[in-house]
Amino acid sequence: MAAEPPPSSLSFRTTGSTCLHPLSELLGIPLDQVNFVACQLFALFAAFWFRIYLHPGKTSSQVRHAFATILGIYFVIFCFGWYSVHLFVLVLMCYGIMVSASVSNIHRYSFFVAMGYLTICHISRIYIFHYGILTTDFSGPLMIVTQKITTLAFQVHDGLGRRTEDLSAEQHRLALKVKPSFLEYSSYLLNFMSVIAGPCNNFKDYVAFIEGRHIHMKLLEVNWKQKDFHSLPDPSPTLMQ
């Protein structure tokens, strides 16, 4: 019977970066979990920097999309190493469907491909690895990306493939009349603010955030103008000075 590996070697196990191994040893926490928490904490501080120095009033939406995507990709690679390829493959496959499939079938193809790929990955974890990869493995972000892919595909279908009168009020609000660019698509799926642990938000809301329109949209939803306000304040006015 093979001897079990010592606890120190178990804590060292990770498919991602090993630069935080000394901290893992010091805290007695598995390295994959340390990497996960470190990325979440760094994302919190990066969000403040993103808000202050890449403010939508001073920076183009393309730059904000690109920064959010690049940092999100780095987080995924840092945490999961080569397993992050699964996320990138799924994103590329489904964007191919987004630009090439007919509007009447885009939601079906996206759903089956995304769910099929996720199912294959889960089956491999159960029957090949026997749940033995890691506590925090790539399947978490993959599930979030799958949710976003299917949500976006259905919203594109609602906007381009269905009549307005057939949509509910919520569907009409979220429906997309134009397919997203590759940068927008990648940013929505892989941005550093949600790629590791979610949440799954709507594409229109995300783009409004990137473009700095999200606060205005929410204020309008609660009938801001009916309350005798005639201008919409910036949520961080001191940043614009």
HELIX and SHEET records of a PDB file:
HELIX    1   1 PRO A    7  PHE A   12  1                                   6    
HELIX    2   2 HIS A   21  LEU A   27  1                                   7    
HELIX    3   3 LEU A   31  TYR A   53  1                                  23    
HELIX    4   4 SER A   61  PHE A   80  1                                  20    
HELIX    5   5 GLY A   81  SER A   84  5                                   4    
HELIX    6   6 VAL A   85  SER A  100  1                                  16    
HELIX    7   7 ILE A  106  ILE A  123  1                                  18    
HELIX    8   8 SER A  124  ILE A  128  3                                   5    
HELIX    9   9 SER A  139  GLY A  161  1                                  23    
HELIX   10  10 THR A  164  ASP A  166  5                                   3    
HELIX   11  11 ALA A  169  LEU A  174  1                                   6    
HELIX   12  12 PHE A  182  LEU A  190  1                                   9    
HELIX   13  13 PHE A  203  GLU A  211  1                                   9    
HELIX   14  14 HIS A  214  GLU A  221  1                                   8    
HELIX   15  15 TRP A  224  LYS A  227  5                                   4    
HELIX   16  16 PRO A  237  MET A  240  5                                   4    
END                                                                             
